[in-house]
Amino acid sequence: MPALEISEGILTQFAEIVYKNSGIIFRDSNVAVLISRISSKIKEKNTEVGIYLEQLKTDKNELLSFIDFVTTNFTSFFRNQRHFELLEESILPELIKRKYNRQIRIWSAGCSTGEESYSIAITVKEFFERNHIDLSAWDVKIMGSDISLESLFIAKEAKYPERSVQKIPPDFLKKYFTPLDEGKFYFVNDTIKKMVKFDFHNLIYGSYIEGVDISFCRNVLIYFDEDIQKKVLTQIYNATNENGFLFIGHSESLVGLFDKFKPTSFEKGIIYVKQ
Ligand SMILES: C[S@@+](CC[C@H](N)C(=O)[O-])C[C@H]1O[C@@H](n2cnc3c(N)ncnc32)[C@H](O)[C@@H]1O
């Protein structure tokens, strides 16, 4: 199939629409992704690029669907294992001591298809069990949010193909998942599923989220420029309780970008804490 011809001007308008509505920035280094996504949409809809661009300007649903289409949703269960060790061995013990109201709120911001949120839930469940603390006496809620409706649909369904569960420790897989179709798929069990709620939320807009003790915003900020990164971090900061915690991706850093979350050393590594 011949490559789709898109003029510089039209491409810029697509990039501006995506940036304005999601914060996701396309530069020379990744513009090929945008071109490929536009081409697929044009083909799927059997339309022309100029007509589709005009549709995006007026049709909110199509805009949402296009933005969903340009997001990068790569994720996995227990991605960066060290974060989950840090959560279980340093952060949760500290929270348990200080949360007299027995309420813990965890936000997985940019949760994609839900693997991160469920990994958090399993870690919390294991922590309570290993420390002989009655989880039912606590009010623990995990919220996964994303801008991608297709990802949220998968997250809510909690059904994952075999290849997605391969790195889950076998004892966790046995304990917290149910195989289906001779192990071709795995369902997250209800004990874990009911600890997590998923919701559509655009990180660049004002937020209704508050009272968060721990936020995970991992591998999301990399898609934004510095202005949007600061805006998103301010939102997370405002949503977080005093001395609350923030996990970002292991290759990301807030140094020189946002100093209201202070990098703090724990036995298993460094984590950002709201001052
Ligand atoms: C690479 S995934 C990261 C998933 C998970 N946090 C992890 O580390 O495995 C990035 C996610 O950020 C979401 N995202 C991008 N822009 C967003 C925005 N403005 N608001 C909310 N989510 C956004 C994407 O839809 C995508 O699911």
PDBQT file of the ligand as one rigid body, heavy atoms in Angstrom, charges set to zero:
ROOT
HETATM    1  C1  LIG A 301       2.808   3.219  28.791  1.00  0.00    +0.000 C 
HETATM    2  S1  LIG A 301       1.251   3.282  29.621  1.00  0.00    +0.000 S 
HETATM    3  C2  LIG A 301       1.797   3.086  31.315  1.00  0.00    +0.000 C 
HETATM    4  C3  LIG A 301       0.944   2.085  32.064  1.00  0.00    +0.000 C 
HETATM    5  C4  LIG A 301       1.405   1.789  33.492  1.00  0.00    +0.000 C 
HETATM    6  N1  LIG A 301       1.367   2.987  34.302  1.00  0.00    +0.000 N 
HETATM    7  C5  LIG A 301       2.771   1.158  33.511  1.00  0.00    +0.000 C 
HETATM    8  O1  LIG A 301       3.733   1.809  33.903  1.00  0.00    +0.000 OA
HETATM    9  O2  LIG A 301       2.891  -0.007  33.115  1.00  0.00    +0.000 OA
HETATM   10  C6  LIG A 301       0.824   5.007  29.540  1.00  0.00    +0.000 C 
HETATM   11  C7  LIG A 301      -0.638   5.271  29.780  1.00  0.00    +0.000 C 
HETATM   12  O3  LIG A 301      -0.862   6.665  29.976  1.00  0.00    +0.000 OA
HETATM   13  C8  LIG A 301      -2.132   6.992  29.442  1.00  0.00    +0.000 C 
HETATM   14  N2  LIG A 301      -2.243   8.441  29.202  1.00  0.00    +0.000 N 
HETATM   15  C9  LIG A 301      -1.604   9.190  28.262  1.00  0.00    +0.000 A 
HETATM   16  N3  LIG A 301      -2.024  10.457  28.340  1.00  0.00    +0.000 NA
HETATM   17  C10 LIG A 301      -2.942  10.529  29.336  1.00  0.00    +0.000 A 
HETATM   18  C11 LIG A 301      -3.734  11.577  29.895  1.00  0.00    +0.000 A 
HETATM   19  N4  LIG A 301      -3.681  12.824  29.426  1.00  0.00    +0.000 N 
HETATM   20  N5  LIG A 301      -4.577  11.285  30.909  1.00  0.00    +0.000 NA
HETATM   21  C12 LIG A 301      -4.650  10.015  31.389  1.00  0.00    +0.000 A 
HETATM   22  N6  LIG A 301      -3.928   8.980  30.907  1.00  0.00    +0.000 NA
HETATM   23  C13 LIG A 301      -3.080   9.231  29.892  1.00  0.00    +0.000 A 
HETATM   24  C14 LIG A 301      -2.178   6.159  28.157  1.00  0.00    +0.000 C 
HETATM   25  O4  LIG A 301      -3.491   5.979  27.678  1.00  0.00    +0.000 OA
HETATM   26  C15 LIG A 301      -1.499   4.859  28.594  1.00  0.00    +0.000 C 
HETATM   27  O5  LIG A 301      -2.436   3.883  28.961  1.00  0.00    +0.000 OA
ENDROOT
TORSDOF 0
